[in-house]
């Protein structure tokens, strides 16, 4: 216990004694992420709302991720930014408990939503007829609700056992004790990650098999498989989203497990800066990936922002309608 307190004191001293340059740099990075993430995810939600063709299974899952990222930034940024500027926690005990519970809830919900995305892509590519039944709009909404209900229980065992969240001066957030982190991590982090890897691998194999099959068909028969070719665009977009999330959250999970194995907050402060930056940056992924990789989203962004652009062809609109 004394060793844990000494590590907390070491990190707090390093944090409080930062140079002006470090304070400005860390605060500016957080502010830049906020200015990209909040308007970007708001645009994603507005595009889905304004475009009836996006109100399908994929659109529902995209909306779920955007709401999660937007909620994370609106909840976490004011607290994180104030801490980065002042060098100390200003939120008090109860706000620490609320944010300590909410952050794992939102992160777990995002990861489980991406697992649903992987399953959706698998059915859409490999079993398109079953997809219409399994991932109907009504059932997809129900699955999303169940995912968030499951995510809301991520910290219940900890709280029920009298656990208290403590401000971590390295990670700049209120954090859970390590006693239950390993068990919770397996259920809420490792299992969804394995689901994502498994089903995206099956999607990849199904796409490759379909590509070989189409090459052996005559021109008339190829038209039958054109829908699958159109689905590749959305599948690639969502796959890049998952990869980007993995790039952001893998260092976060590794740092958490290393801390847990060491039994304390023993890592250098620079590692914790990377931890906070990666966690915040994950909220920027959705709007940036959709804007770069999806023509319909990109055109809608430009239209909503008042930027003149070329009209999307009817074939492009039809493709997203099937996605």
C-alpha positions in Angstrom: 0.0 0.0 0.0 2.8 2.4 0.9 4.6 1.5 -2.4 1.4 2.4 -4.3 1.1 5.7 -2.5 4.7 6.5 -3.2 4.2 5.8 -6.9 1.1 8.0 -6.9 3.1 10.8 -5.2 5.9 10.4 -7.7 3.6 10.8 -10.7 1.7 13.7 -9.0 5.0 15.5 -8.4 6.1 15.0 -12.0 2.7 16.2 -13.2 2.5 19.3 -11.0 6.0 20.4 -11.9 5.7 20.3 -15.7 7.2 23.1 -17.7 5.0 25.7 -19.4 5.9 24.2 -22.7 4.7 20.7 -21.6 1.4 22.2 -20.3 0.7 24.0 -23.5 1.7 21.1 -25.7 -0.4 18.5 -23.8 -3.4 20.8 -23.5 -3.2 21.8 -27.2 -3.1 18.1 -28.4 -6.2 17.4 -26.2 -8.0 20.5 -27.5 -7.2 19.6 -31.1 -8.6 16.1 -30.7 -11.7 17.6 -29.1 -12.2 20.0 -32.0 -12.0 17.2 -34.5 -14.0 14.5 -32.6 -17.1 16.4 -31.5 -18.0 18.2 -34.7 -16.9 15.1 -36.7 -19.1 12.7 -34.8 -22.0 15.2 -34.8 -21.6 15.3 -38.6 -21.8 11.5 -38.8 -25.0 11.5 -36.8 -26.4 14.3 -39.0 -25.5 12.5 -42.2 -27.3 9.3 -41.0 -30.3 11.3 -39.9 -30.5 13.3 -43.2 -30.0 10.2 -45.4 -32.8 7.7 -45.4 -30.6 5.2 -47.4 -28.3 5.0 -44.4 -31.0 3.9 -42.0 -30.1 0.2 -42.2 -28.1 -2.2 -40.0 -24.7 -0.7 -40.9 -26.1 2.8 -40.3 -27.4 1.8 -36.9 -24.1 0.4 -35.9 -22.2 3.5 -37.2 -24.6 5.7 -35.2 -24.0 3.6 -32.0 -20.2 4.2 -32.4 -20.6 7.9 -33.1 -22.8 8.4 -30.0 -20.3 6.5 -27.9 -17.4 8.6 -29.1 -19.3 11.9 -28.8 -20.4 11.0 -25.2 -16.9 10.0 -24.3 -15.5 13.3 -25.5 -18.2 15.5 -23.9 -17.8 13.7 -20.6 -14.1 13.2 -20.5 -12.6 16.2 -22.2 -13.7 19.0 -19.8 -12.2 17.0 -16.9 -9.1 16.0 -18.7 -8.4 19.4 -20.1 -8.8 21.1 -16.7 -6.4 18.6 -15.2 -3.9 19.1 -17.9 -4.0 22.9 -17.4 -3.9 23.0 -13.6 -2.0 19.8 -12.8 -4.6 18.5 -10.3 -8.0 17.0 -10.2 -10.7 19.6 -9.8 -13.8 17.4 -10.1 -14.2 16.3 -6.5 -15.0 12.8 -5.2 -18.4 12.2 -6.7 -17.5 13.4 -10.2 -14.4 11.1 -10.0 -16.7 8.1 -9.3 -19.1 9.0 -12.1 -16.4 9.5 -14.7 -14.5 6.4 -13.4 -17.6 4.3 -14.1 -18.7 5.9 -17.3 -15.4 5.7 -19.3 -15.1 1.9 -19.1 -18.8 1.6 -19.9 -18.5 3.7 -23.1 -15.2 2.0 -24.2 -16.7 -1.5 -23.6 -19.9 -0.5 -25.5 -17.8 0.7 -28.5 -15.8 -2.5 -28.6 -18.9 -4.7 -28.4 -20.5 -2.6 -31.1 -17.5 -3.3 -33.4 -17.9 -7.0 -32.7 -21.5 -6.6 -33.9 -20.2 -4.8 -37.0 -17.9 -7.8 -37.7 -20.8 -10.2 -37.4 -23.0 -7.9 -39.6 -20.3 -7.9 -42.3 -19.9 -11.6 -42.2 -23.6 -12.2 -42.7 -23.8 -9.5 -45.4 -20.9 -10.9 -47.5 -21.2 -14.7 -46.8 -24.9 -15.1 -46.1 -26.8 -12.2 -47.7 -30.2 -13.9 -47.6 -29.9 -14.7 -43.9 -28.5 -11.1 -43.3 -31.9 -9.6 -44.2 -33.5 -11.6 -41.4 -30.8 -11.6 -38.7 -29.8 -7.9 -39.2 -33.2 -6.4 -39.9 -33.5 -2.8 -38.7 -35.7 -3.9 -35.7 -33.4 -6.7 -34.7 -30.2 -4.6 -35.1 -31.7 -1.9 -32.8 -32.5 -4.6 -30.2 -28.9 -6.0 -30.5 -27.4 -2.5 -30.0 -29.6 -2.0 -26.9 -28.5 -5.3 -25.5 -24.9 -4.5 -26.2 -25.1 -1.2 -24.2 -27.0 -2.9 -21.4 -24.2 -5.5 -21.1 -21.6 -2.7 -21.3 -23.3 -0.9 -18.4 -22.5 -3.9 -16.1 -18.8 -3.7 -16.7 -18.0 -2.1 -13.4 -21.0 -3.4 -11.3 -18.9 -6.1 -9.6 -16.3 -3.6 -8.6 -18.8 -1.1 -7.3 -20.9 -3.8 -5.5 -17.8 -4.9 -3.6 -17.2 -1.3 -2.4 -14.6 -0.4 -5.0 -13.7 3.3 -5.2 -12.2 5.1 -8.2 -9.0 7.0 -7.7 -7.5 9.9 -9.7 -4.5 8.6 -11.7 -2.0 11.5 -12.2 -0.4 9.7 -15.1 -3.4 8.7 -17.1 -5.2 11.9 -16.0 -8.5 10.0 -15.3 -10.1 8.4 -12.4 -9.3 4.7 -12.5 -10.4 1.4 -11.1 -8.3 -0.6 -8.7 -6.5 -3.6 -10.2 -8.2 -6.3 -8.1 -11.0 -7.0 -10.6 -9.5 -5.6 -13.8 -8.1 -8.9 -15.1 -11.4 -10.7 -14.9 -13.3 -7.8 -16.4 -10.8 -7.4 -19.1 -11.2 -11.0 -20.3 -15.0 -10.7 -20.5 -15.3 -7.2 -21.9 -12.1 -6.7 -23.9 -10.5 -10.0 -24.9 -13.7 -11.8 -26.0 -15.1 -9.0 -28.2 -11.6 -8.6 -29.8 -11.5 -12.3 -30.6 -15.0 -12.1 -32.2 -13.9 -9.2 -34.3 -10.8 -11.0 -35.6 -12.6 -14.2 -36.2 -15.5 -12.8 -38.3 -13.4 -10.3 -40.3 -11.1 -13.2 -41.2 -14.2 -15.1 -42.4 -15.3 -12.0 -44.4 -11.9 -11.8 -46.0 -12.0 -15.4 -47.0 -15.5 -15.1 -48.4 -14.6 -12.1 -50.5 -11.5 -13.8 -51.9 -13.6 -16.9 -52.8 -16.3 -14.7 -54.4 -13.7 -12.8 -56.5 -12.3 -16.1 -57.9 -15.9 -17.3 -58.6 -16.9 -14.1 -60.4 -13.8 -14.4 -62.7 -15.0 -17.8 -64.0 -18.5 -16.5 -64.9 -19.6 -14.9 -68.2 -20.7 -11.2 -68.3 -24.4 -11.8 -67.7 -23.7 -14.0 -64.7 -21.3 -11.5 -63.2 -24.2 -9.0 -62.8 -25.7 -11.4 -60.3 -22.7 -10.9 -58.0 -22.4 -7.1 -58.4 -24.1 -6.4 -55.1 -21.3 -8.3 -53.3 -18.7 -6.1 -55.1 -20.5 -3.0 -53.9 -20.5 -4.3 -50.3 -16.7 -4.5 -50.5 -16.5 -0.7 -50.2 -18.4 -0.5 -46.9 -16.7 -3.6 -45.6 -13.3 -2.0 -46.2 -14.4 1.2 -44.5 -15.6 -0.6 -41.4 -12.5 -2.8 -41.4 -10.2 0.3 -41.5 -12.3 1.7 -38.6 -11.7 -1.4 -36.6 -7.9 -1.3 -37.4 -7.7 2.3 -36.4 -9.5 1.6 -33.1 -7.1 -1.3 -32.5 -4.1 1.0 -33.1 -5.4 3.4 -30.5 -6.6 1.0 -27.9 -4.0 -1.8 -28.0 -1.3 0.4 -26.3 -4.0 1.4 -23.7 -4.8 -2.2 -22.9 -1.1 -3.2 -22.8 -0.3 -0.4 -20.4 -3.2 -1.4 -18.2 -2.1 -5.1 -18.1 1.5 -4.2 -17.5 0.5 -2.0 -14.5 -1.6 -4.8 -13.2 1.2 -7.3 -13.5 3.6 -4.9 -11.7 1.0 -4.1 -9.1 1.2 -0.3 -9.2 1.6 2.9 -11.3 5.3 2.2 -12.0 5.6 3.3 -15.7 7.3 6.5 -16.9 5.1 9.5 -17.3 5.8 9.6 -21.0 4.1 6.2 -21.3 1.0 7.6 -19.6 0.9 10.6 -21.9 0.7 8.2 -24.8 -2.0 6.3 -22.9 -4.2 9.4 -22.6 -3.5 10.6 -26.1 -4.4 7.3 -27.7 -7.6 7.0 -25.7 -8.8 10.5 -26.7 -7.7 10.1 -30.3 -9.9 7.0 -30.7 -12.9 9.3 -30.7 -11.7 10.9 -34.0 -11.7 7.7 -36.0 -15.2 7.4 -37.3 -15.7 10.8 -39.0 -12.1 10.8 -40.5 -12.3 7.2 -41.9 -15.8 7.7 -43.3 -14.8 11.0 -44.9 -11.7 9.6 -46.5 -13.0 6.2 -47.6 -16.8 6.7 -48.4 -17.9 9.0 -51.2 -21.4 9.4 -49.9 -20.3 10.5 -46.4 -17.6 12.7 -47.9 -20.2 14.4 -50.2 -22.7 14.8 -47.3 -19.9 16.4 -45.1 -19.2 18.9 -47.8 -22.9 19.6 -48.5 -23.7 20.1 -44.8 -20.6 22.4 -44.4 -21.7 24.4 -47.4 -18.8 23.3 -49.6 -19.8 23.0 -53.3 -19.0 19.6 -54.8 -20.1 17.4 -57.7 -23.3 15.5 -57.4 -23.1 11.8 -56.6 -24.0 9.5 -59.4 -27.2 7.4 -59.1 -25.1 4.3 -59.1 -23.1 5.5 -56.1 -26.3 6.3 -54.1 -27.7 2.9 -55.1 -24.6 1.2 -53.7 -24.8 2.8 -50.3 -28.5 2.0 -50.3 -27.6 -1.7 -50.4 -24.9 -1.3 -47.8 
